[in-house]
């Protein structure tokens, strides 16, 4: 069974440019999460999809970030325009159940974003 | 706001020794989970302990939970070089309606 896959693995862009990150969750997982880790800091929650609906987007830093999950399958996270502080590793995770139940999230290997 | 906070930030031990990492959190929880991240890879779930549990084992891993102190510990016994990784605790609050909240992690280095 394929795991969570993320693309690209690394992206280097100039400040002001746009980047779109993609996540393909494990097939059949309704829950999809985006997290971000800025170097040396905690892994911070960004948002949670249940199928195609945004269940919780309380962690999205500002309106330069737009996440979509069309058809409840893969998800994209677009940053437009990118700022220096957006640099970090963006992790996607999926699960069948929410963390309060069986708990386990399955993570992708992350997309490292560097904004110059 | 940050929930779990791991201690120490970094730990270096010899192969065969035991490694203990601690996690403190701030609010009442539904469950607490530990994850491992090898360099450049994704996080891997290790173990989940619920708020009504005090101790759990999985292979060489032992997790304890003290809800009165709002703390947890992860013990890795007989460590191996392959255990070198970052370890994160993550919590779900009591309502169960919030996402997993992670800390900054402990960087463990096991020297062969």
Interface residues (C-beta under 8 A of the other chain):
Chain A: X3 X4 X33 X35 X40 X41 X42 X43 X44 X45 X48 X56 X59 X91 X93 X98 X99 X100 X101 X103 X104 X105 X106 X107 X108 X109 X110
Chain B: X2 X4 X30 X31 X33 X35 X40 X41 X42 X43 X44 X45 X48 X88 X90 X92 X96 X97 X98 X99 X100 X101 X102 X103 X104 X105
